[in-house]
Amino acid sequence: MRGEHAQLLGRTTNNVAEYRALLLGLQRARELGASDVEVIGDSELIAKQVRGQYKVKNDALRALHREATSAPAGV
């Protein structure tokens, strides 16, 4: 299933925007009842942080990273 959604973020960094997009996608998948989700993105930093290959050093990203990686298994 495909869909589109937008959210006003105000003035922020690209990395924060990428995490917010990931979280929005995961939330939408849960709302649609998805049991398995494949995430495709073009942010190397976000992908490697979520996989645990990079540490999250930036304070602004820590909470977003924690939220993204604490999503239920499969979603």
C-alpha positions, 0 to 999 in steps of 0.5 A: 500500500502506498500513501502520502502524508506531510507534516510541518516541522519548522526550522530543523536539520535534515537528519531530524527531518529524516528521523521524523519521516521514518517515525511518521511512516512507522506510525502510519504502518501501525495505523494500517495494521501492518505486521511487517514493514520494509523501510527504504530511505536515502539517509546513510546516517539514519540507516546505519544508526538504526542498524547500530553501525553508527553511534548516535552522538547528537543529542537532538537525534537520541530521542528520535533514534530511541523512538524509531528503534523501540517500534514493535518487531516487524513494524 
